[in-house]
Amino acid sequence: TDGILWYRHVNHGERWLSTPMQLAAGTLTAAIPAVYTDSPSPLQYYFELHTSNAATLFPAFNKTLSNQPYYAIHKRT
């Protein structure tokens, strides 16, 4: 099992950036660089997860493709 963390500022003019996730003790982890998070813009992110025979996105689309397929976080002030 492995994965990729995809992230960007909430700005459709920006490309998605990615970082590989690390597996340790059965848990995948990754971090968005601190310099990137030091922004007034909210961040959005999602995970691309792989097994030996499949890949999926998390959060995934629902059956009607009407949900938000990413998480969004805002900077605390």
mmCIF file of the N, C-alpha and C atoms, coordinates in Angstrom:
data_MODEL
# 
_entry.id   MODEL 
# 
loop_
_atom_site.group_PDB 
_atom_site.id 
_atom_site.type_symbol 
_atom_site.label_atom_id 
_atom_site.label_alt_id 
_atom_site.label_comp_id 
_atom_site.label_asym_id 
_atom_site.label_entity_id 
_atom_site.label_seq_id 
_atom_site.pdbx_PDB_ins_code 
_atom_site.Cartn_x 
_atom_site.Cartn_y 
_atom_site.Cartn_z 
_atom_site.occupancy 
_atom_site.B_iso_or_equiv 
_atom_site.pdbx_formal_charge 
_atom_site.auth_seq_id 
_atom_site.auth_comp_id 
_atom_site.auth_asym_id 
_atom_site.auth_atom_id 
_atom_site.pdbx_PDB_model_num 
ATOM 1   N N  . THR A 1 1  ? 0.840   -1.185 0.000   1.00 0.00 ? 1  THR A N  1 
ATOM 2   C CA . THR A 1 1  ? 0.000   0.000  0.000   1.00 0.00 ? 1  THR A CA 1 
ATOM 3   C C  . THR A 1 1  ? 0.878   1.238  0.000   1.00 0.00 ? 1  THR A C  1 
ATOM 4   N N  . ASP A 1 2  ? 0.546   2.185  -0.842  1.00 0.00 ? 2  ASP A N  1 
ATOM 5   C CA . ASP A 1 2  ? 1.229   3.469  -0.832  1.00 0.00 ? 2  ASP A CA 1 
ATOM 6   C C  . ASP A 1 2  ? 0.237   4.539  -1.268  1.00 0.00 ? 2  ASP A C  1 
ATOM 7   N N  . GLY A 1 3  ? 0.692   5.774  -1.281  1.00 0.00 ? 3  GLY A N  1 
ATOM 8   C CA . GLY A 1 3  ? -0.222  6.839  -1.652  1.00 0.00 ? 3  GLY A CA 1 
ATOM 9   C C  . GLY A 1 3  ? 0.498   8.139  -1.943  1.00 0.00 ? 3  GLY A C  1 
ATOM 10  N N  . ILE A 1 4  ? -0.289  9.089  -2.426  1.00 0.00 ? 4  ILE A N  1 
ATOM 11  C CA . ILE A 1 4  ? 0.210   10.413 -2.756  1.00 0.00 ? 4  ILE A CA 1 
ATOM 12  C C  . ILE A 1 4  ? -0.759  11.423 -2.149  1.00 0.00 ? 4  ILE A C  1 
ATOM 13  N N  . LEU A 1 5  ? -0.223  12.454 -1.514  1.00 0.00 ? 5  LEU A N  1 
ATOM 14  C CA . LEU A 1 5  ? -1.019  13.570 -1.027  1.00 0.00 ? 5  LEU A CA 1 
ATOM 15  C C  . LEU A 1 5  ? -0.967  14.659 -2.080  1.00 0.00 ? 5  LEU A C  1 
ATOM 16  N N  . TRP A 1 6  ? -2.125  15.070 -2.597  1.00 0.00 ? 6  TRP A N  1 
ATOM 17  C CA . TRP A 1 6  ? -2.234  16.145 -3.581  1.00 0.00 ? 6  TRP A CA 1 
ATOM 18  C C  . TRP A 1 6  ? -2.786  17.373 -2.875  1.00 0.00 ? 6  TRP A C  1 
ATOM 19  N N  . TYR A 1 7  ? -2.233  18.555 -3.145  1.00 0.00 ? 7  TYR A N  1 
ATOM 20  C CA . TYR A 1 7  ? -2.672  19.763 -2.453  1.00 0.00 ? 7  TYR A CA 1 
ATOM 21  C C  . TYR A 1 7  ? -2.447  21.003 -3.306  1.00 0.00 ? 7  TYR A C  1 
ATOM 22  N N  . ARG A 1 8  ? -3.189  22.061 -2.989  1.00 0.00 ? 8  ARG A N  1 
ATOM 23  C CA . ARG A 1 8  ? -3.009  23.375 -3.612  1.00 0.00 ? 8  ARG A CA 1 
ATOM 24  C C  . ARG A 1 8  ? -3.815  24.389 -2.808  1.00 0.00 ? 8  ARG A C  1 
ATOM 25  N N  . HIS A 1 9  ? -3.543  25.667 -3.054  1.00 0.00 ? 9  HIS A N  1 
ATOM 26  C CA . HIS A 1 9  ? -4.390  26.704 -2.490  1.00 0.00 ? 9  HIS A CA 1 
ATOM 27  C C  . HIS A 1 9  ? -5.732  26.642 -3.215  1.00 0.00 ? 9  HIS A C  1 
ATOM 28  N N  . VAL A 1 10 ? -6.766  27.111 -2.573  1.00 0.00 ? 10 VAL A N  1 
ATOM 29  C CA . VAL A 1 10 ? -8.086  27.112 -3.213  1.00 0.00 ? 10 VAL A CA 1 
ATOM 30  C C  . VAL A 1 10 ? -8.068  28.216 -4.266  1.00 0.00 ? 10 VAL A C  1 
ATOM 31  N N  . ASN A 1 11 ? -7.569  27.833 -5.434  1.00 0.00 ? 11 ASN A N  1 
ATOM 32  C CA . ASN A 1 11 ? -7.376  28.751 -6.550  1.00 0.00 ? 11 ASN A CA 1 
ATOM 33  C C  . ASN A 1 11 ? -7.248  27.888 -7.799  1.00 0.00 ? 11 ASN A C  1 
ATOM 34  N N  . HIS A 1 12 ? -8.240  27.925 -8.650  1.00 0.00 ? 12 HIS A N  1 
ATOM 35  C CA . HIS A 1 12 ? -8.220  27.060 -9.829  1.00 0.00 ? 12 HIS A CA 1 
ATOM 36  C C  . HIS A 1 12 ? -7.141  27.444 -10.833 1.00 0.00 ? 12 HIS A C  1 
ATOM 37  N N  . GLY A 1 13 ? -6.475  28.570 -10.614 1.00 0.00 ? 13 GLY A N  1 
ATOM 38  C CA . GLY A 1 13 ? -5.356  28.956 -11.467 1.00 0.00 ? 13 GLY A CA 1 
ATOM 39  C C  . GLY A 1 13 ? -4.057  28.275 -11.063 1.00 0.00 ? 13 GLY A C  1 
ATOM 40  N N  . GLU A 1 14 ? -4.046  27.623 -9.909  1.00 0.00 ? 14 GLU A N  1 
ATOM 41  C CA . GLU A 1 14 ? -2.845  26.922 -9.448  1.00 0.00 ? 14 GLU A CA 1 
ATOM 42  C C  . GLU A 1 14 ? -2.913  25.446 -9.805  1.00 0.00 ? 14 GLU A C  1 
ATOM 43  N N  . ARG A 1 15 ? -1.772  24.900 -10.119 1.00 0.00 ? 15 ARG A N  1 
ATOM 44  C CA . ARG A 1 15 ? -1.686  23.457 -10.366 1.00 0.00 ? 15 ARG A CA 1 
ATOM 45  C C  . ARG A 1 15 ? -1.635  22.721 -9.032  1.00 0.00 ? 15 ARG A C  1 
ATOM 46  N N  . TRP A 1 16 ? -2.096  21.478 -9.047  1.00 0.00 ? 16 TRP A N  1 
ATOM 47  C CA . TRP A 1 16 ? -1.990  20.628 -7.869  1.00 0.00 ? 16 TRP A CA 1 
ATOM 48  C C  . TRP A 1 16 ? -0.522  20.251 -7.680  1.00 0.00 ? 16 TRP A C  1 
ATOM 49  N N  . LEU A 1 17 ? -0.075  20.242 -6.439  1.00 0.00 ? 17 LEU A N  1 
ATOM 50  C CA . LEU A 1 17 ? 1.259   19.773 -6.072  1.00 0.00 ? 17 LEU A CA 1 
ATOM 51  C C  . LEU A 1 17 ? 1.083   18.450 -5.354  1.00 0.00 ? 17 LEU A C  1 
ATOM 52  N N  . SER A 1 18 ? 2.149   17.664 -5.267  1.00 0.00 ? 18 SER A N  1 
ATOM 53  C CA . SER A 1 18 ? 2.013   16.364 -4.621  1.00 0.00 ? 18 SER A CA 1 
ATOM 54  C C  . SER A 1 18 ? 3.269   16.012 -3.835  1.00 0.00 ? 18 SER A C  1 
ATOM 55  N N  . THR A 1 19 ? 3.069   15.122 -2.890  1.00 0.00 ? 19 THR A N  1 
ATOM 56  C CA . THR A 1 19 ? 4.172   14.555 -2.126  1.00 0.00 ? 19 THR A CA 1 
ATOM 57  C C  . THR A 1 19 ? 3.826   13.098 -1.834  1.00 0.00 ? 19 THR A C  1 
ATOM 58  N N  . PRO A 1 20 ? 4.816   12.202 -1.927  1.00 0.00 ? 20 PRO A N  1 
ATOM 59  C CA . PRO A 1 20 ? 4.522   10.799 -1.638  1.00 0.00 ? 20 PRO A CA 1 
ATOM 60  C C  . PRO A 1 20 ? 4.219   10.597 -0.157  1.00 0.00 ? 20 PRO A C  1 
ATOM 61  N N  . MET A 1 21 ? 3.360   9.650  0.113   1.00 0.00 ? 21 MET A N  1 
ATOM 62  C CA . MET A 1 21 ? 3.050   9.297  1.489   1.00 0.00 ? 21 MET A CA 1 
ATOM 63  C C  . MET A 1 21 ? 4.002   8.193  1.935   1.00 0.00 ? 21 MET A C  1 
ATOM 64  N N  . GLN A 1 22 ? 4.328   8.195  3.219   1.00 0.00 ? 22 GLN A N  1 
ATOM 65  C CA . GLN A 1 22 ? 5.246   7.213  3.787   1.00 0.00 ? 22 GLN A CA 1 
ATOM 66  C C  . GLN A 1 22 ? 4.454   6.223  4.640   1.00 0.00 ? 22 GLN A C  1 
ATOM 67  N N  . LEU A 1 23 ? 4.768   4.936  4.498   1.00 0.00 ? 23 LEU A N  1 
ATOM 68  C CA . LEU A 1 23 ? 4.101   3.895  5.275   1.00 0.00 ? 23 LEU A CA 1 
ATOM 69  C C  . LEU A 1 23 ? 4.981   3.506  6.448   1.00 0.00 ? 23 LEU A C  1 
ATOM 70  N N  . ALA A 1 24 ? 4.446   3.613  7.642   1.00 0.00 ? 24 ALA A N  1 
ATOM 71  C CA . ALA A 1 24 ? 5.161   3.204  8.860   1.00 0.00 ? 24 ALA A CA 1 
ATOM 72  C C  . ALA A 1 24 ? 4.144   2.632  9.840   1.00 0.00 ? 24 ALA A C  1 
ATOM 73  N N  . ALA A 1 25 ? 4.416   1.441  10.319  1.00 0.00 ? 25 ALA A N  1 
ATOM 74  C CA . ALA A 1 25 ? 3.539   0.781  11.303  1.00 0.00 ? 25 ALA A CA 1 
ATOM 75  C C  . ALA A 1 25 ? 2.088   0.721  10.813  1.00 0.00 ? 25 ALA A C  1 
ATOM 76  N N  . GLY A 1 26 ? 1.888   0.473  9.525   1.00 0.00 ? 26 GLY A N  1 
ATOM 77  C CA . GLY A 1 26 ? 0.557   0.325  8.963   1.00 0.00 ? 26 GLY A CA 1 
ATOM 78  C C  . GLY A 1 26 ? -0.199  1.621  8.721   1.00 0.00 ? 26 GLY A C  1 
ATOM 79  N N  . THR A 1 27 ? 0.485   2.774  8.843   1.00 0.00 ? 27 THR A N  1 
ATOM 80  C CA . THR A 1 27 ? -0.161  4.071  8.670   1.00 0.00 ? 27 THR A CA 1 
ATOM 81  C C  . THR A 1 27 ? 0.552   4.872  7.593   1.00 0.00 ? 27 THR A C  1 
ATOM 82  N N  . LEU A 1 28 ? -0.215  5.435  6.660   1.00 0.00 ? 28 LEU A N  1 
ATOM 83  C CA . LEU A 1 28 ? 0.352   6.320  5.647   1.00 0.00 ? 28 LEU A CA 1 
ATOM 84  C C  . LEU A 1 28 ? 0.344   7.754  6.179   1.00 0.00 ? 28 LEU A C  1 
ATOM 85  N N  . THR A 1 29 ? 1.455   8.455  6.021   1.00 0.00 ? 29 THR A N  1 
ATOM 86  C CA . THR A 1 29 ? 1.537   9.851  6.453   1.00 0.00 ? 29 THR A CA 1 
ATOM 87  C C  . THR A 1 29 ? 2.224   10.687 5.381   1.00 0.00 ? 29 THR A C  1 
ATOM 88  N N  . ALA A 1 30 ? 1.932   11.972 5.406   1.00 0.00 ? 30 ALA A N  1 
ATOM 89  C CA . ALA A 1 30 ? 2.581   12.943 4.525   1.00 0.00 ? 30 ALA A CA 1 
ATOM 90  C C  . ALA A 1 30 ? 2.353   14.320 5.129   1.00 0.00 ? 30 ALA A C  1 
ATOM 91  N N  . ALA A 1 31 ? 3.147   15.283 4.705   1.00 0.00 ? 31 ALA A N  1 
ATOM 92  C CA . ALA A 1 31 ? 2.993   16.642 5.221   1.00 0.00 ? 31 ALA A CA 1 
ATOM 93  C C  . ALA A 1 31 ? 3.114   17.649 4.091   1.00 0.00 ? 31 ALA A C  1 
ATOM 94  N N  . ILE A 1 32 ? 2.296   18.668 4.157   1.00 0.00 ? 32 ILE A N  1 
ATOM 95  C CA . ILE A 1 32 ? 2.396   19.792 3.230   1.00 0.00 ? 32 ILE A CA 1 
ATOM 96  C C  . ILE A 1 32 ? 3.489   20.705 3.780   1.00 0.00 ? 32 ILE A C  1 
ATOM 97  N N  . PRO A 1 33 ? 4.427   21.132 2.952   1.00 0.00 ? 33 PRO A N  1 
ATOM 98  C CA . PRO A 1 33 ? 5.521   21.976 3.453   1.00 0.00 ? 33 PRO A CA 1 
ATOM 99  C C  . PRO A 1 33 ? 5.005   23.228 4.167   1.00 0.00 ? 33 PRO A C  1 
ATOM 100 N N  . ALA A 1 34 ? 5.615   23.563 5.292   1.00 0.00 ? 34 ALA A N  1 
ATOM 101 C CA . ALA A 1 34 ? 5.191   24.699 6.107   1.00 0.00 ? 34 ALA A CA 1 
ATOM 102 C C  . ALA A 1 34 ? 5.202   26.000 5.312   1.00 0.00 ? 34 ALA A C  1 
ATOM 103 N N  . VAL A 1 35 ? 6.197   26.190 4.464   1.00 0.00 ? 35 VAL A N  1 
ATOM 104 C CA . VAL A 1 35 ? 6.272   27.427 3.688   1.00 0.00 ? 35 VAL A CA 1 
ATOM 105 C C  . VAL A 1 35 ? 5.051   27.573 2.768   1.00 0.00 ? 35 VAL A C  1 
ATOM 106 N N  . TYR A 1 36 ? 4.512   26.471 2.297   1.00 0.00 ? 36 TYR A N  1 
ATOM 107 C CA . TYR A 1 36 ? 3.332   26.513 1.429   1.00 0.00 ? 36 TYR A CA 1 
ATOM 108 C C  . TYR A 1 36 ? 2.069   26.839 2.227   1.00 0.00 ? 36 TYR A C  1 
ATOM 109 N N  . THR A 1 37 ? 2.027   26.387 3.481   1.00 0.00 ? 37 THR A N  1 
ATOM 110 C CA . THR A 1 37 ? 0.832   26.626 4.293   1.00 0.00 ? 37 THR A CA 1 
ATOM 111 C C  . THR A 1 37 ? 0.787   28.043 4.861   1.00 0.00 ? 37 THR A C  1 
ATOM 112 N N  . ASP A 1 38 ? 1.904   28.756 4.800   1.00 0.00 ? 38 ASP A N  1 
ATOM 113 C CA . ASP A 1 38 ? 1.954   30.132 5.305   1.00 0.00 ? 38 ASP A CA 1 
ATOM 114 C C  . ASP A 1 38 ? 1.363   31.075 4.262   1.00 0.00 ? 38 ASP A C  1 
ATOM 115 N N  . SER A 1 39 ? 0.061   31.019 4.135   1.00 0.00 ? 39 SER A N  1 
ATOM 116 C CA . SER A 1 39 ? -0.653  31.768 3.100   1.00 0.00 ? 39 SER A CA 1 
ATOM 117 C C  . SER A 1 39 ? -2.033  32.139 3.628   1.00 0.00 ? 39 SER A C  1 
ATOM 118 N N  . PRO A 1 40 ? -2.569  33.284 3.229   1.00 0.00 ? 40 PRO A N  1 
ATOM 119 C CA . PRO A 1 40 ? -3.933  33.618 3.636   1.00 0.00 ? 40 PRO A CA 1 
ATOM 120 C C  . PRO A 1 40 ? -4.986  32.771 2.908   1.00 0.00 ? 40 PRO A C  1 
ATOM 121 N N  . SER A 1 41 ? -4.590  32.109 1.834   1.00 0.00 ? 41 SER A N  1 
ATOM 122 C CA . SER A 1 41 ? -5.531  31.293 1.061   1.00 0.00 ? 41 SER A CA 1 
ATOM 123 C C  . SER A 1 41 ? -5.777  29.952 1.742   1.00 0.00 ? 41 SER A C  1 
ATOM 124 N N  . PRO A 1 42 ? -7.022  29.488 1.723   1.00 0.00 ? 42 PRO A N  1 
ATOM 125 C CA . PRO A 1 42 ? -7.294  28.146 2.234   1.00 0.00 ? 42 PRO A CA 1 
ATOM 126 C C  . PRO A 1 42 ? -6.563  27.104 1.385   1.00 0.00 ? 42 PRO A C  1 
ATOM 127 N N  . LEU A 1 43 ? -6.379  25.928 1.953   1.00 0.00 ? 43 LEU A N  1 
ATOM 128 C CA . LEU A 1 43 ? -5.777  24.802 1.228   1.00 0.00 ? 43 LEU A CA 1 
ATOM 129 C C  . LEU A 1 43 ? -6.838  23.754 0.942   1.00 0.00 ? 43 LEU A C  1 
ATOM 130 N N  . GLN A 1 44 ? -6.672  23.076 -0.168  1.00 0.00 ? 44 GLN A N  1 
ATOM 131 C CA . GLN A 1 44 ? -7.507  21.923 -0.458  1.00 0.00 ? 44 GLN A CA 1 
ATOM 132 C C  . GLN A 1 44 ? -6.572  20.757 -0.723  1.00 0.00 ? 44 GLN A C  1 
ATOM 133 N N  . TYR A 1 45 ? -7.026  19.560 -0.343  1.00 0.00 ? 45 TYR A N  1 
ATOM 134 C CA . TYR A 1 45 ? -6.176  18.390 -0.510  1.00 0.00 ? 45 TYR A CA 1 
ATOM 135 C C  . TYR A 1 45 ? -7.014  17.118 -0.622  1.00 0.00 ? 45 TYR A C  1 
ATOM 136 N N  . TYR A 1 46 ? -6.405  16.108 -1.225  1.00 0.00 ? 46 TYR A N  1 
ATOM 137 C CA . TYR A 1 46 ? -7.019  14.785 -1.293  1.00 0.00 ? 46 TYR A CA 1 
ATOM 138 C C  . TYR A 1 46 ? -5.903  13.753 -1.383  1.00 0.00 ? 46 TYR A C  1 
ATOM 139 N N  . PHE A 1 47 ? -6.275  12.500 -1.244  1.00 0.00 ? 47 PHE A N  1 
ATOM 140 C CA . PHE A 1 47 ? -5.298  11.411 -1.235  1.00 0.00 ? 47 PHE A CA 1 
ATOM 141 C C  . PHE A 1 47 ? -5.527  10.476 -2.413  1.00 0.00 ? 47 PHE A C  1 
ATOM 142 N N  . GLU A 1 48 ? -4.462  10.058 -3.029  1.00 0.00 ? 48 GLU A N  1 
ATOM 143 C CA . GLU A 1 48 ? -4.476  9.014  -4.053  1.00 0.00 ? 48 GLU A CA 1 
ATOM 144 C C  . GLU A 1 48 ? -3.861  7.789  -3.392  1.00 0.00 ? 48 GLU A C  1 
ATOM 145 N N  . LEU A 1 49 ? -4.656  6.723  -3.237  1.00 0.00 ? 49 LEU A N  1 
ATOM 146 C CA . LEU A 1 49 ? -4.219  5.540  -2.507  1.00 0.00 ? 49 LEU A CA 1 
ATOM 147 C C  . LEU A 1 49 ? -4.098  4.352  -3.450  1.00 0.00 ? 49 LEU A C  1 
ATOM 148 N N  . HIS A 1 50 ? -3.037  3.571  -3.264  1.00 0.00 ? 50 HIS A N  1 
ATOM 149 C CA . HIS A 1 50 ? -2.760  2.421  -4.127  1.00 0.00 ? 50 HIS A CA 1 
ATOM 150 C C  . HIS A 1 50 ? -2.604  1.151  -3.305  1.00 0.00 ? 50 HIS A C  1 
ATOM 151 N N  . THR A 1 51 ? -3.109  0.054  -3.855  1.00 0.00 ? 51 THR A N  1 
ATOM 152 C CA . THR A 1 51 ? -2.794  -1.276 -3.352  1.00 0.00 ? 51 THR A CA 1 
ATOM 153 C C  . THR A 1 51 ? -2.147  -2.021 -4.512  1.00 0.00 ? 51 THR A C  1 
ATOM 154 N N  . SER A 1 52 ? -1.850  -3.278 -4.319  1.00 0.00 ? 52 SER A N  1 
ATOM 155 C CA . SER A 1 52 ? -1.182  -4.028 -5.385  1.00 0.00 ? 52 SER A CA 1 
ATOM 156 C C  . SER A 1 52 ? -2.041  -4.186 -6.635  1.00 0.00 ? 52 SER A C  1 
ATOM 157 N N  . ASN A 1 53 ? -3.362  -4.068 -6.499  1.00 0.00 ? 53 ASN A N  1 
ATOM 158 C CA . ASN A 1 53 ? -4.213  -4.275 -7.673  1.00 0.00 ? 53 ASN A CA 1 
ATOM 159 C C  . ASN A 1 53 ? -5.283  -3.205 -7.884  1.00 0.00 ? 53 ASN A C  1 
ATOM 160 N N  . ALA A 1 54 ? -5.195  -2.085 -7.164  1.00 0.00 ? 54 ALA A N  1 
ATOM 161 C CA . ALA A 1 54 ? -6.223  -1.054 -7.330  1.00 0.00 ? 54 ALA A CA 1 
ATOM 162 C C  . ALA A 1 54 ? -5.691  0.310  -6.895  1.00 0.00 ? 54 ALA A C  1 
ATOM 163 N N  . ALA A 1 55 ? -6.390  1.347  -7.335  1.00 0.00 ? 55 ALA A N  1 
ATOM 164 C CA . ALA A 1 55 ? -6.091  2.717  -6.914  1.00 0.00 ? 55 ALA A CA 1 
ATOM 165 C C  . ALA A 1 55 ? -7.422  3.422  -6.688  1.00 0.00 ? 55 ALA A C  1 
ATOM 166 N N  . THR A 1 56 ? -7.434  4.347  -5.740  1.00 0.00 ? 56 THR A N  1 
ATOM 167 C CA . THR A 1 56 ? -8.651  5.098  -5.451  1.00 0.00 ? 56 THR A CA 1 
ATOM 168 C C  . THR A 1 56 ? -8.290  6.486  -4.937  1.00 0.00 ? 56 THR A C  1 
ATOM 169 N N  . LEU A 1 57 ? -9.238  7.385  -5.008  1.00 0.00 ? 57 LEU A N  1 
ATOM 170 C CA . LEU A 1 57 ? -9.078  8.727  -4.449  1.00 0.00 ? 57 LEU A CA 1 
ATOM 171 C C  . LEU A 1 57 ? -9.858  8.800  -3.150  1.00 0.00 ? 57 LEU A C  1 
ATOM 172 N N  . PHE A 1 58 ? -9.360  9.603  -2.217  1.00 0.00 ? 58 PHE A N  1 
ATOM 173 C CA . PHE A 1 58 ? -10.063 9.805  -0.957  1.00 0.00 ? 58 PHE A CA 1 
ATOM 174 C C  . PHE A 1 58 ? -10.003 11.263 -0.590  1.00 0.00 ? 58 PHE A C  1 
ATOM 175 N N  . PRO A 1 59 ? -11.103 11.946 -0.395  1.00 0.00 ? 59 PRO A N  1 
ATOM 176 C CA . PRO A 1 59 ? -12.443 11.377 -0.482  1.00 0.00 ? 59 PRO A CA 1 
ATOM 177 C C  . PRO A 1 59 ? -12.819 11.079 -1.931  1.00 0.00 ? 59 PRO A C  1 
ATOM 178 N N  . ALA A 1 60 ? -13.628 10.085 -2.081  1.00 0.00 ? 60 ALA A N  1 
ATOM 179 C CA . ALA A 1 60 ? -14.046 9.655  -3.419  1.00 0.00 ? 60 ALA A CA 1 
ATOM 180 C C  . ALA A 1 60 ? -15.301 10.412 -3.854  1.00 0.00 ? 60 ALA A C  1 
ATOM 181 N N  . PHE A 1 61 ? -15.558 10.390 -5.143  1.00 0.00 ? 61 PHE A N  1 
ATOM 182 C CA . PHE A 1 61 ? -16.810 10.940 -5.654  1.00 0.00 ? 61 PHE A CA 1 
ATOM 183 C C  . PHE A 1 61 ? -17.966 10.033 -5.217  1.00 0.00 ? 61 PHE A C  1 
ATOM 184 N N  . ASN A 1 62 ? -19.141 10.628 -5.008  1.00 0.00 ? 62 ASN A N  1 
ATOM 185 C CA . ASN A 1 62 ? -20.318 9.809  -4.745  1.00 0.00 ? 62 ASN A CA 1 
ATOM 186 C C  . ASN A 1 62 ? -20.892 9.334  -6.084  1.00 0.00 ? 62 ASN A C  1 
ATOM 187 N N  . LYS A 1 63 ? -21.979 8.573  -6.026  1.00 0.00 ? 63 LYS A N  1 
ATOM 188 C CA . LYS A 1 63 ? -22.550 7.986  -7.248  1.00 0.00 ? 63 LYS A CA 1 
ATOM 189 C C  . LYS A 1 63 ? -23.021 9.021  -8.255  1.00 0.00 ? 63 LYS A C  1 
ATOM 190 N N  . THR A 1 64 ? -23.436 10.190 -7.787  1.00 0.00 ? 64 THR A N  1 
ATOM 191 C CA . THR A 1 64 ? -23.942 11.215 -8.702  1.00 0.00 ? 64 THR A CA 1 
ATOM 192 C C  . THR A 1 64 ? -22.895 12.293 -9.012  1.00 0.00 ? 64 THR A C  1 
ATOM 193 N N  . LEU A 1 65 ? -21.685 12.115 -8.532  1.00 0.00 ? 65 LEU A N  1 
ATOM 194 C CA . LEU A 1 65 ? -20.576 13.058 -8.750  1.00 0.00 ? 65 LEU A CA 1 
ATOM 195 C C  . LEU A 1 65 ? -20.931 14.467 -8.264  1.00 0.00 ? 65 LEU A C  1 
ATOM 196 N N  . SER A 1 66 ? -21.725 14.537 -7.193  1.00 0.00 ? 66 SER A N  1 
ATOM 197 C CA . SER A 1 66 ? -22.200 15.829 -6.718  1.00 0.00 ? 66 SER A CA 1 
ATOM 198 C C  . SER A 1 66 ? -21.540 16.291 -5.414  1.00 0.00 ? 66 SER A C  1 
ATOM 199 N N  . ASN A 1 67 ? -20.585 15.531 -4.925  1.00 0.00 ? 67 ASN A N  1 
ATOM 200 C CA . ASN A 1 67 ? -19.942 15.906 -3.671  1.00 0.00 ? 67 ASN A CA 1 
ATOM 201 C C  . ASN A 1 67 ? -18.614 16.629 -3.915  1.00 0.00 ? 67 ASN A C  1 
ATOM 202 N N  . GLN A 1 68 ? -18.026 17.100 -2.861  1.00 0.00 ? 68 GLN A N  1 
ATOM 203 C CA . GLN A 1 68 ? -16.723 17.775 -2.917  1.00 0.00 ? 68 GLN A CA 1 
ATOM 204 C C  . GLN A 1 68 ? -15.637 16.702 -2.787  1.00 0.00 ? 68 GLN A C  1 
ATOM 205 N N  . PRO A 1 69 ? -14.838 16.435 -3.810  1.00 0.00 ? 69 PRO A N  1 
ATOM 206 C CA . PRO A 1 69 ? -13.863 15.336 -3.765  1.00 0.00 ? 69 PRO A CA 1 
ATOM 207 C C  . PRO A 1 69 ? -12.508 15.753 -3.171  1.00 0.00 ? 69 PRO A C  1 
ATOM 208 N N  . TYR A 1 70 ? -12.538 16.630 -2.184  1.00 0.00 ? 70 TYR A N  1 
ATOM 209 C CA . TYR A 1 70 ? -11.316 17.062 -1.513  1.00 0.00 ? 70 TYR A CA 1 
ATOM 210 C C  . TYR A 1 70 ? -11.702 17.656 -0.168  1.00 0.00 ? 70 TYR A C  1 
ATOM 211 N N  . TYR A 1 71 ? -10.716 17.829 0.671   1.00 0.00 ? 71 TYR A N  1 
ATOM 212 C CA . TYR A 1 71 ? -10.899 18.508 1.943   1.00 0.00 ? 71 TYR A CA 1 
ATOM 213 C C  . TYR A 1 71 ? -10.401 19.932 1.791   1.00 0.00 ? 71 TYR A C  1 
ATOM 214 N N  . ALA A 1 72 ? -10.951 20.853 2.561   1.00 0.00 ? 72 ALA A N  1 
ATOM 215 C CA . ALA A 1 72 ? -10.498 22.245 2.550   1.00 0.00 ? 72 ALA A CA 1 
ATOM 216 C C  . ALA A 1 72 ? -10.277 22.686 3.995   1.00 0.00 ? 72 ALA A C  1 
ATOM 217 N N  . ILE A 1 73 ? -9.154  23.371 4.210   1.00 0.00 ? 73 ILE A N  1 
ATOM 218 C CA . ILE A 1 73 ? -8.854  23.890 5.538   1.00 0.00 ? 73 ILE A CA 1 
ATOM 219 C C  . ILE A 1 73 ? -8.473  25.358 5.426   1.00 0.00 ? 73 ILE A C  1 
ATOM 220 N N  . HIS A 1 74 ? -8.842  26.120 6.437   1.00 0.00 ? 74 HIS A N  1 
ATOM 221 C CA . HIS A 1 74 ? -8.565  27.556 6.469   1.00 0.00 ? 74 HIS A CA 1 
ATOM 222 C C  . HIS A 1 74 ? -7.541  27.854 7.554   1.00 0.00 ? 74 HIS A C  1 
ATOM 223 N N  . LYS A 1 75 ? -6.760  28.849 7.343   1.00 0.00 ? 75 LYS A N  1 
ATOM 224 C CA . LYS A 1 75 ? -5.762  29.260 8.321   1.00 0.00 ? 75 LYS A CA 1 
ATOM 225 C C  . LYS A 1 75 ? -6.455  29.927 9.500   1.00 0.00 ? 75 LYS A C  1 
ATOM 226 N N  . ARG A 1 76 ? -6.031  29.556 10.690  1.00 0.00 ? 76 ARG A N  1 
ATOM 227 C CA . ARG A 1 76 ? -6.559  30.201 11.890  1.00 0.00 ? 76 ARG A CA 1 
ATOM 228 C C  . ARG A 1 76 ? -5.919  31.561 12.050  1.00 0.00 ? 76 ARG A C  1 
ATOM 229 N N  . THR A 1 77 ? -6.718  32.510 12.520  1.00 0.00 ? 77 THR A N  1 
ATOM 230 C CA . THR A 1 77 ? -6.176  33.856 12.749  1.00 0.00 ? 77 THR A CA 1 
ATOM 231 C C  . THR A 1 77 ? -6.198  34.201 14.221  1.00 0.00 ? 77 THR A C  1 
# 
